[in-house]
Every structure is written in C-alpha cells, then in structure tokens.
Amino acid sequence: MKRALLLIAFLLYGCGETGDTGWTGYVEGEDAFIAAPQAGWLEQISVKRGDIVKRGEILFTLDNTRQEAARAQTVANIAEAEAQIQQAKADLTLAQKELTRQGGLLRAHAGTQQNYDLAQSNAKQAAARLAQASALHQQYSAALADADYQLSQRQVTAKTAGRVEDIYFRTGEYVPAMTPVVAVLPPQNIYVRFFVPETQFAKVHMGDKVSITCDGCAKPIPARITFIAQQEEFTPPVIFSAESRERLVFKLEARADGGLKLNPGQPVTVRPQ
C-alpha cells in the first residue's frame, strides 16, 4: 500500500516534466522462494531474516526419522543380498565341479546319463540363483541411492546466494511439500522499475543505457533498460485528447550486471545516458 501511494505521488509530481528532471521510480527485488521438496515437521531453521547466505549453506532441516529408518532397512536388505550372492557362488562352484566329475565318469563309461543330466540341471539352477541374487543386489543398491537422496532432501540448502527476506514457518510446524519456507533475495534480482510519460516514450528503447540516482547515492549507477511495457499505466478515458495523453505513463525496468546495490522500495530517479 505504501509503495502504491508513493508511486501515485511520484506520478502526480512527475507527469508532464521534461527529461532533464529524470523519470521517477523505485527499486524492486525478485525473491527466490525456497520450498521444502518433501512434507514434514520443521526441525530447525538455520537462518534468520536479514542474514546473508551463501550458495550451499543450510537453510532449514526437516525431521528425517522415517527416511533414516527406510535407509537402514535398505542397508540390511543389501547385506542379506550379498550373503545370498556368496552362498549362490559357492553352490555354483560345487555344482560345476560335480558336473565336470559326472562328465568324466560318463566319458569313462563309469557313470550314467541320468547322473550327468542331474548335475547339469543343478549347475543351471545354481547359476540362475546367482543371477537372481545379483539382480536383487542391484535393485537394493538403487534403492539405497534413492534412500540417500530422500534423506538429503530433509536438509535444504541455498541454491543461490542472497539476503534472507522472510521466513514463513517456525520450528515445530508441519511444512507441506513444495511450500516456500524461506525467501532469499539474490543480488542479481534487484532492479529498478520506473515510469516514462507518453510525451517521452518514443525516446526509450530496449537496451538503452540509463543512470540511476537516489538520496544518499554517492554517484549515478549505470544500468540498461531490460523491459518496456506494451500498455500504458493509469489510463484516462478511452477518448484521448492532446492534454490527456500527457498524463499517460509507461512502465519500464532497468537492470545492471550483477544487480543493484540498493534496497527494494527505495525511490530513485532514472535518466537517459
């Protein structure tokens, strides 16, 4: 509401002025809303409003009791599968030795075809059990990777550096999945929104260089126009006269490489370079 009143005051003051006095506007910021990828109880908030966080820094932690249990069960399943593989390998070794022995007896006319066929069947079954145990081990290994990932998602880190603008949940509250918990304002997301009267609108173009000044700014800040609205703001009645056209303003935005070292909501003056 304050920003809207401030904007109206700027427009009333600035409409009809020449480009020498500059265009009025204010600083805006686009927050990055850091959400919980999974639902759960909020166990800890590691930051507070106003903190400057770095990429990779922990923002908040969700309760991980269920995920820890799931991972422990998967580890136990892998250990059991590894034991089955070792047993299957031993069984296959014995079955192959027996098959070799029965083959030698059969060639020496000291054994029977029935015994050889049985040994061959046992060897095939042992090989099948080993393949099954190996496949089960691969399945559990993939499940462990997923369990590790699910566990890692319980501790949410910053994917971008910036200032903590707001915190929407407190320790002990239940956080639904995909719901923002922390808002971070990256420096590169700070820009200026300003308004150009219709009488000067034809002079501005995308990519034009502008300079930004404000109360307390040591020197003008260079920037470029990155957005021009296609529709006027605060339009008068549909039938325009030469006098009413002077009251039309168009919204523009200007950004600087790496963002602007200004505070959102701060009034500024923009001038063409």
C-alpha positions in Angstrom: 0.0 0.0 0.0 2.8 2.4 0.9 4.5 1.6 -2.4 1.3 2.3 -4.3 0.8 5.7 -2.6 4.5 6.6 -3.2 4.1 5.7 -6.8 1.0 7.8 -7.2 2.8 10.7 -5.6 5.7 10.3 -8.0 3.3 10.2 -11.0 1.4 13.3 -9.9 4.7 15.1 -9.4 6.5 13.8 -12.5 3.7 13.9 -15.2 4.4 16.5 -17.8 8.0 17.1 -16.7 10.9 17.2 -19.2 13.5 14.5 -19.4 16.0 16.9 -17.7 14.4 16.2 -14.3 14.5 12.4 -14.8 11.9 9.7 -14.5 10.7 8.6 -11.1 10.7 5.0 -10.0 11.6 2.7 -7.2 13.8 -0.4 -6.6 12.2 -3.8 -6.9 13.5 -7.3 -5.9 12.5 -10.7 -7.1 12.7 -13.2 -4.3 13.8 -16.8 -4.7 11.2 -18.9 -2.7 13.0 -21.9 -1.2 10.4 -24.6 -0.7 10.5 -28.0 1.1 10.7 -30.7 -1.6 9.0 -33.1 0.8 6.4 -32.7 3.5 7.5 -33.0 7.2 7.9 -31.4 10.6 10.3 -28.4 10.6 13.1 -29.5 12.9 15.4 -26.5 12.7 15.7 -23.1 11.0 19.3 -22.3 10.4 18.9 -18.6 9.3 17.0 -15.5 10.4 15.6 -12.6 8.5 18.3 -10.3 7.2 21.1 -12.9 7.1 23.3 -13.1 4.0 23.5 -16.7 2.9 26.0 -18.3 0.5 25.2 -21.0 -2.0 25.2 -24.4 -0.3 24.5 -23.0 3.1 21.9 -24.9 5.2 18.6 -23.0 5.4 16.3 -25.4 7.3 16.0 -29.1 8.3 13.0 -31.4 8.3 12.5 -34.3 10.6 14.1 -37.4 9.0 13.0 -40.3 11.3 11.1 -42.1 8.5 13.9 -41.6 5.9 16.6 -42.9 8.3 14.5 -46.0 9.0 14.0 -46.6 5.3 17.7 -46.3 4.6 18.6 -48.6 7.5 16.2 -51.2 6.1 17.7 -50.9 2.6 21.2 -51.4 4.0 20.0 -54.5 5.8 18.5 -55.8 2.5 21.8 -55.2 0.7 23.7 -57.2 3.4 21.2 -60.0 3.0 21.5 -59.9 -0.8 25.4 -60.0 -0.5 25.1 -63.1 1.7 22.9 -64.7 -0.8 25.4 -64.0 -3.6 28.2 -65.6 -1.7 26.1 -68.7 -1.0 25.0 -68.8 -4.6 28.6 -68.6 -5.8 29.6 -71.4 -3.5 26.7 -73.5 -4.7 27.6 -72.8 -8.3 31.2 -73.8 -7.8 30.2 -77.1 -6.2 27.6 -77.8 -9.0 30.1 -77.1 -11.7 32.7 -79.4 -10.1 30.1 -82.1 -9.9 29.1 -81.6 -13.5 32.7 -81.9 -14.5 33.1 -85.1 -12.4 29.9 -86.6 -13.9 31.1 -85.7 -17.4 34.4 -87.5 -16.8 32.6 -90.6 -15.4 30.2 -90.6 -18.4 33.1 -90.5 -20.9 34.9 -93.3 -19.0 31.7 -95.4 -19.1 31.8 -95.3 -15.2 28.8 -93.0 -14.8 25.2 -92.8 -16.1 23.5 -90.3 -18.3 20.9 -89.7 -15.6 23.5 -88.6 -13.1 25.1 -86.3 -15.7 21.8 -84.7 -16.6 21.0 -84.2 -12.9 24.4 -82.5 -12.3 23.9 -80.3 -15.4 20.4 -79.3 -14.1 21.8 -78.5 -10.7 24.5 -76.3 -12.2 22.0 -74.4 -14.3 19.8 -73.8 -11.2 22.8 -72.6 -9.2 23.7 -70.2 -12.0 20.1 -68.9 -12.1 20.1 -68.4 -8.3 23.4 -66.4 -8.5 21.9 -64.2 -11.3 18.7 -63.7 -9.2 20.7 -62.7 -6.1 22.9 -60.3 -8.2 19.8 -58.7 -9.7 18.3 -58.3 -6.2 21.5 -56.7 -5.0 21.5 -54.2 -7.9 17.8 -53.4 -7.0 18.7 -52.8 -3.4 21.7 -50.7 -4.4 19.5 -48.5 -6.5 17.0 -48.3 -3.6 19.9 -47.2 -1.3 20.8 -44.4 -3.7 17.2 -43.3 -3.6 17.1 -43.5 0.1 20.2 -41.4 0.4 18.7 -38.8 -1.9 15.4 -38.7 0.0 17.4 -38.3 3.2 19.5 -35.5 1.8 16.3 -33.6 0.9 15.4 -33.3 4.5 18.2 -30.7 4.9 17.5 -27.9 2.4 20.4 -25.7 1.3 20.5 -22.4 -0.6 20.9 -22.8 -4.3 21.7 -19.1 -4.7 23.4 -16.6 -2.6 21.5 -13.6 -1.2 19.7 -12.0 1.7 17.0 -13.8 3.7 13.9 -11.6 3.2 11.3 -13.7 5.0 10.7 -16.9 6.9 7.2 -18.4 6.6 7.4 -21.3 9.1 8.8 -21.8 12.6 10.4 -24.8 14.3 7.8 -27.4 15.2 5.4 -26.6 12.4 4.4 -29.0 9.7 5.5 -28.0 6.3 3.6 -29.3 3.2 5.6 -30.4 0.2 6.6 -27.7 -2.3 5.6 -24.9 0.1 8.1 -22.0 0.5 9.8 -21.9 3.8 12.4 -19.2 3.2 12.6 -16.3 0.8 16.0 -15.3 -0.4 16.7 -12.2 -2.5 19.8 -12.7 -4.8 21.7 -9.5 -5.5 21.3 -10.0 -9.3 17.5 -9.9 -8.8 17.4 -6.3 -7.7 16.4 -3.9 -10.4 14.6 -0.5 -10.9 11.1 0.0 -12.1 10.3 3.4 -13.4 7.7 5.3 -15.4 8.1 7.4 -18.6 5.5 9.9 -19.7 3.8 9.3 -23.0 5.4 12.5 -24.4 8.9 11.0 -23.9 8.1 7.3 -24.6 9.3 7.4 -28.2 12.8 8.2 -26.9 13.4 5.0 -25.0 14.3 1.6 -26.4 15.3 -1.8 -25.1 18.9 -1.9 -24.2 19.3 1.8 -23.8 21.8 2.9 -21.2 20.4 4.9 -18.2 21.8 6.2 -15.0 20.1 5.8 -11.6 20.4 8.2 -8.7 18.9 8.3 -5.3 19.1 10.1 -2.0 22.3 9.0 -0.4 23.8 7.5 -3.6 27.4 8.6 -3.9 27.3 8.7 -7.7 24.9 7.7 -10.5 24.6 3.9 -11.1 24.7 2.7 -14.7 22.1 0.3 -16.0 20.3 -0.8 -19.1 16.6 -0.9 -20.0 15.5 -4.5 -20.0 11.7 -4.2 -20.1 9.2 -1.9 -21.7 5.5 -2.4 -21.1 3.3 -2.7 -24.1 0.4 -1.0 -22.3 0.2 2.4 -20.6 -0.4 2.7 -16.8 -3.2 4.6 -15.1 -5.0 5.3 -18.4 -7.6 8.2 -18.6 -10.9 7.7 -20.5 -10.8 5.9 -23.9 -11.1 9.1 -26.0 -7.7 10.8 -25.7 -7.1 14.4 -26.2 -3.7 16.1 -26.6 -3.9 17.2 -23.0 -4.9 13.8 -21.6 -2.1 12.0 -23.5 0.4 13.9 -21.4 -1.0 12.1 -18.3 -0.2 8.6 -19.7 2.9 6.8 -18.4 4.6 3.6 -19.4 6.3 1.1 -17.1 9.9 0.3 -17.8 12.6 -1.7 -16.0 16.3 -1.3 -15.8 18.9 -3.8 -14.6 22.7 -3.8 -14.0 25.1 -6.7 -14.4 25.2 -8.4 -11.0 22.2 -6.5 -9.8 21.9 -3.1 -8.0 23.3 -2.4 -4.5 20.0 -0.7 -3.5 17.1 -1.7 -1.2 13.7 -2.7 -2.6 11.2 0.0 -2.1 13.8 2.8 -2.3 12.7 5.7 -4.5 15.1 6.5 -7.4 15.4 8.8 -10.4 16.3 7.4 -13.8 17.9 9.5 -16.6 18.9 8.5 -20.1 22.6 8.5 -20.9 
